């Protein structure tokens, strides 16, 4: 869990897989599986959940100054995951790269045209 956000749009989580020193061959699968599991649990609470999953390289590192800083991720794929999530038509939606890497083991993920 990289970040937990609460704002006027609701609550949000930024969950990151494959950080330096913590990579796995199946990080795309782990991400989609986690999103699907979160979706199942949140729906049982009668709440809405939308997940955007992307796969690829992004900047990860410490951002901020001496007094307040955080370890986070930035980049096009982070923005794309947020955009996919905001579509709101599907519980879990991924970019085509994630879909192609996981379609043989996860059949219910919805690919977006990216």
C-alpha positions in Angstrom: 0.0 0.0 0.0 1.7 3.2 -1.2 -1.0 5.7 -0.4 -4.5 6.0 1.2 -6.4 9.0 0.0 -9.6 10.6 1.3 -11.0 13.6 -0.5 -14.2 15.1 -1.9 -14.4 12.3 -4.5 -14.3 9.6 -1.8 -11.6 7.2 -0.7 -8.8 5.8 -2.8 -5.9 3.4 -2.5 -2.7 3.4 -4.5 -1.3 -0.1 -4.3 2.0 -0.8 -6.1 3.6 -4.2 -7.0 7.1 -4.8 -8.2 9.0 -2.1 -6.4 12.8 -2.3 -6.5 13.9 -5.3 -4.5 10.4 -6.7 -4.3 9.7 -7.8 -7.9 8.0 -11.1 -8.9 7.6 -12.5 -12.3 3.8 -12.5 -11.8 3.3 -9.0 -10.4 0.7 -8.2 -13.1 -1.3 -11.2 -11.9 -0.8 -10.3 -8.3 -2.1 -6.8 -9.0 -5.2 -7.9 -10.9 -5.9 -10.7 -8.3 -5.7 -8.2 -5.5 -8.0 -5.7 -7.3 -10.5 -8.5 -7.9 -10.3 -9.6 -4.3 -10.7 -6.0 -3.0 -13.7 -5.7 -5.3 -15.4 -8.8 -3.9 -14.9 -7.7 -0.3 -16.0 -4.1 -0.8 -19.1 -5.2 -2.7 -20.1 -7.4 0.3 -20.2 -4.2 2.3 -22.7 -2.8 -0.3 -20.1 -0.1 -1.3 -18.9 0.8 -4.8 -15.4 0.1 -5.9 -13.5 0.7 -9.2 -10.0 -0.4 -9.8 -7.6 0.6 -12.6 -4.6 -1.7 -13.1 -1.6 -0.9 -15.4 1.7 -2.6 -15.9 5.1 -1.0 -16.8 7.9 1.3 -15.6 7.2 4.4 -13.5 9.3 6.7 -11.4 9.5 5.4 -7.8 11.4 7.1 -5.0 11.3 9.7 -2.3 9.5 12.9 -3.1 9.5 16.0 -0.8 11.9 17.8 1.5 13.5 17.1 4.8 10.5 17.8 7.0 7.9 15.9 4.9 8.6 13.4 2.3 7.1 10.2 1.0 8.1 7.2 -1.1 5.8 7.1 -4.0 5.3 6.4 -7.7 4.7 8.9 -10.5 4.3 8.6 -14.3 2.0 8.0 -17.2 0.9 4.6 -16.0 -0.1 5.9 -12.6 -2.2 8.5 -14.3 -3.6 5.9 -16.7 -4.6 3.6 -13.8 -6.5 6.5 -12.2 -8.2 7.3 -15.5 -9.2 3.7 -16.0 -10.6 3.6 -12.4 -12.6 6.8 -13.0 -14.5 5.2 -16.0 -16.6 3.6 -13.4 -18.2 1.0 -15.7 -16.3 -2.0 -14.4 -15.1 -3.1 -11.0 -11.6 -4.0 -12.3 -10.3 -2.6 -15.6 -6.7 -2.9 -16.9 -4.5 -1.6 -19.7 -3.8 -3.9 -22.6 -0.3 -4.7 -21.3 -1.7 -6.0 -18.0 -4.5 -7.9 -19.8 -2.1 -9.6 -22.2 0.2 -10.6 -19.3 -2.7 -12.0 -17.2 -5.4 -13.3 -19.7 -4.2 -16.9 -19.5 -4.8 -17.1 -15.8 -7.4 -14.4 -15.2 -10.3 -14.5 -17.6 -12.7 -11.9 -16.1 -10.4 -8.8 -16.2 -11.7 -6.2 -18.6 -9.1 -4.7 -21.0 -9.2 -1.1 -22.0 -8.2 0.2 -25.4 -4.8 1.8 -24.6 
